[in-house]
């Protein structure tokens, strides 16, 4: 990376604009230390850099630097057929491949008007909520790990994640790179044995959350480190396009599963947990509560799942050419609003293929949340955003 | 949720002189969009956000699109006088001939904004803006002062497409490094070849290198601007 002006956190050229955080004046002699946190820093979950300017321990400026994992996913997708991009979406947010598949399939179905059979919708919900559960569990695990609780909470989370990944492997053939959904349905059907095993795993999940919550939620050190840290106000969160658990932790009731009711989500009885303060603790707590709601949805879906086909009979995999037009489809992915915007010119490849990455857009307010806090808190605030670099840089 | 026609007339009632045009979407998604004139876009965006019926407080997605210059070949019927010899006498006769003409349709860069309302829970309302061309006049007004979520997304479009968003508080490349010259998402971008890294420069590699250099050197190929 070049040392160019654009990547330095020096104060002088920091732009002023509407709705930006108020500047903090350095104390004392005003001497600042500039630190590049990353791209290889254990807390950055991948290759991500934060250029911070420090006054003692206090953060005066923070600039995120992106692009270390950029491979121009969108350009690649414009050169291959619609279906050929499906396995590549697994690699965007590689913790939650199922929801990436789902968002892409949903956008294409909007473009072509294909109908998804009942059973496939149920399978999508079951796998989508299992994905949300394991994402939130490991996200909390990482957060606590970064706080210094080395090992234990993360291993508790990964123990449950492993059970869910086993289910994915049994159904799709892969633990993470599942390549499961198709336009107008799903690739393989679930056997009764798989559904039974899933019911068994889901029945064990509430006990895990109870244990996890008991271990963490009232822990004194955790509360001291996270409460009142990295506060994000509701109006700024909406204006900056923040979505997902982070938005709801700031008290904004916006869950796309409720708003759009895509798939069959309006059939299920679940609540949307909301936070009061919008700090790191609220984000942690919202994820914990959303895991409980996911279990509620899973129990209902596993009870009601009908038999029947899993693919639209009119769907064709060869010679797939949507009529000219465009469509934007979005879902509530575990990290926020994941959308795909497709423009078809009638050819076999999309003319334009755009991913709306929740991880990247949630980082818009990273500086606002970090200013004035200690360096050690930056690690926590960043961890509470819950990003995956495969999606940020695409 | 209002239709695009209703939104268009609401904009025109509130902001006379704002040019708004409906862009129909032929697909079954039924997501029609509004094309704004760049001069009045900022005022329209502010109206859409602050109007209490629409309350489009949440900008979800910003997309850049490249529409390259198109050479359109069309057959035109032309009537022209011609001298013909009929029965040994020269005569001027009107004659209709079919001619193939080539016409250059100038391309443009486009930015598309998907808006939703968190307050009213409706959407999407889709806005589009086009630059005048792809090389000289690539400025569009930035909507970051209205919705901060455009900040990184407009930077990404500046980086990958080369649209210059005027009024953006911090317009730098987002994904490519600062010294990078080109705009990789443009349709006529030529990817770098890896011939330089070939261990031995045998004939095939040298030929490929030559072809690549020639493609870059051609102005109409458009690599590097």
HADDOCK unambig.tbl for C-alpha pairs under 7 A between the chains (distance, minus, plus):
assign (segid A and resid 1 and name CA) (segid B and resid 177 and name CA) 6.68 0.50 0.50
assign (segid A and resid 4 and name CA) (segid B and resid 178 and name CA) 6.73 0.50 0.50
assign (segid A and resid 6 and name CA) (segid B and resid 172 and name CA) 6.99 0.50 0.50
assign (segid A and resid 6 and name CA) (segid B and resid 178 and name CA) 6.85 0.50 0.50
assign (segid A and resid 15 and name CA) (segid B and resid 169 and name CA) 5.72 0.50 0.50
assign (segid A and resid 15 and name CA) (segid B and resid 170 and name CA) 5.91 0.50 0.50
assign (segid A and resid 16 and name CA) (segid B and resid 169 and name CA) 6.32 0.50 0.50
assign (segid A and resid 17 and name CA) (segid B and resid 169 and name CA) 5.40 0.50 0.50
assign (segid A and resid 18 and name CA) (segid B and resid 145 and name CA) 5.55 0.50 0.50
assign (segid A and resid 66 and name CA) (segid B and resid 174 and name CA) 6.21 0.50 0.50
assign (segid A and resid 66 and name CA) (segid B and resid 175 and name CA) 5.57 0.50 0.50
assign (segid A and resid 67 and name CA) (segid B and resid 174 and name CA) 6.85 0.50 0.50
assign (segid A and resid 67 and name CA) (segid B and resid 175 and name CA) 4.02 0.50 0.50
assign (segid A and resid 67 and name CA) (segid B and resid 176 and name CA) 6.06 0.50 0.50
assign (segid A and resid 70 and name CA) (segid B and resid 175 and name CA) 6.47 0.50 0.50
assign (segid A and resid 75 and name CA) (segid B and resid 185 and name CA) 6.08 0.50 0.50
assign (segid A and resid 110 and name CA) (segid B and resid 28 and name CA) 6.91 0.50 0.50
assign (segid A and resid 110 and name CA) (segid B and resid 29 and name CA) 5.18 0.50 0.50
assign (segid A and resid 111 and name CA) (segid B and resid 27 and name CA) 6.03 0.50 0.50
assign (segid A and resid 111 and name CA) (segid B and resid 28 and name CA) 6.12 0.50 0.50
assign (segid A and resid 111 and name CA) (segid B and resid 29 and name CA) 5.57 0.50 0.50
assign (segid A and resid 112 and name CA) (segid B and resid 28 and name CA) 6.42 0.50 0.50
assign (segid A and resid 113 and name CA) (segid B and resid 28 and name CA) 5.92 0.50 0.50
assign (segid A and resid 238 and name CA) (segid B and resid 57 and name CA) 6.94 0.50 0.50
assign (segid A and resid 238 and name CA) (segid B and resid 58 and name CA) 5.88 0.50 0.50
assign (segid A and resid 239 and name CA) (segid B and resid 57 and name CA) 6.39 0.50 0.50
assign (segid A and resid 239 and name CA) (segid B and resid 58 and name CA) 5.83 0.50 0.50
assign (segid A and resid 239 and name CA) (segid B and resid 147 and name CA) 5.37 0.50 0.50
assign (segid A and resid 239 and name CA) (segid B and resid 148 and name CA) 5.68 0.50 0.50
assign (segid A and resid 239 and name CA) (segid B and resid 149 and name CA) 6.42 0.50 0.50
assign (segid A and resid 240 and name CA) (segid B and resid 147 and name CA) 6.36 0.50 0.50
assign (segid A and resid 240 and name CA) (segid B and resid 148 and name CA) 4.50 0.50 0.50
assign (segid A and resid 240 and name CA) (segid B and resid 149 and name CA) 4.03 0.50 0.50
assign (segid A and resid 241 and name CA) (segid B and resid 58 and name CA) 6.01 0.50 0.50
assign (segid A and resid 241 and name CA) (segid B and resid 59 and name CA) 6.13 0.50 0.50
assign (segid A and resid 241 and name CA) (segid B and resid 60 and name CA) 6.04 0.50 0.50
assign (segid A and resid 241 and name CA) (segid B and resid 149 and name CA) 4.71 0.50 0.50
assign (segid A and resid 254 and name CA) (segid B and resid 118 and name CA) 6.50 0.50 0.50
assign (segid A and resid 259 and name CA) (segid B and resid 121 and name CA) 6.26 0.50 0.50
assign (segid A and resid 323 and name CA) (segid B and resid 27 and name CA) 6.63 0.50 0.50
assign (segid A and resid 324 and name CA) (segid B and resid 26 and name CA) 6.73 0.50 0.50
assign (segid A and resid 324 and name CA) (segid B and resid 27 and name CA) 6.42 0.50 0.50
assign (segid A and resid 325 and name CA) (segid B and resid 25 and name CA) 5.54 0.50 0.50
assign (segid A and resid 325 and name CA) (segid B and resid 26 and name CA) 5.19 0.50 0.50
assign (segid A and resid 325 and name CA) (segid B and resid 27 and name CA) 4.49 0.50 0.50
assign (segid A and resid 326 and name CA) (segid B and resid 25 and name CA) 6.57 0.50 0.50
assign (segid A and resid 326 and name CA) (segid B and resid 27 and name CA) 6.22 0.50 0.50
assign (segid A and resid 327 and name CA) (segid B and resid 29 and name CA) 5.76 0.50 0.50
assign (segid A and resid 327 and name CA) (segid B and resid 31 and name CA) 6.61 0.50 0.50
assign (segid A and resid 352 and name CA) (segid B and resid 65 and name CA) 6.98 0.50 0.50
assign (segid A and resid 354 and name CA) (segid B and resid 63 and name CA) 6.77 0.50 0.50
assign (segid A and resid 356 and name CA) (segid B and resid 61 and name CA) 6.00 0.50 0.50
assign (segid A and resid 361 and name CA) (segid B and resid 149 and name CA) 6.57 0.50 0.50
assign (segid A and resid 361 and name CA) (segid B and resid 152 and name CA) 6.99 0.50 0.50
assign (segid A and resid 364 and name CA) (segid B and resid 149 and name CA) 6.89 0.50 0.50
assign (segid A and resid 364 and name CA) (segid B and resid 152 and name CA) 6.84 0.50 0.50
assign (segid A and resid 393 and name CA) (segid B and resid 175 and name CA) 6.74 0.50 0.50
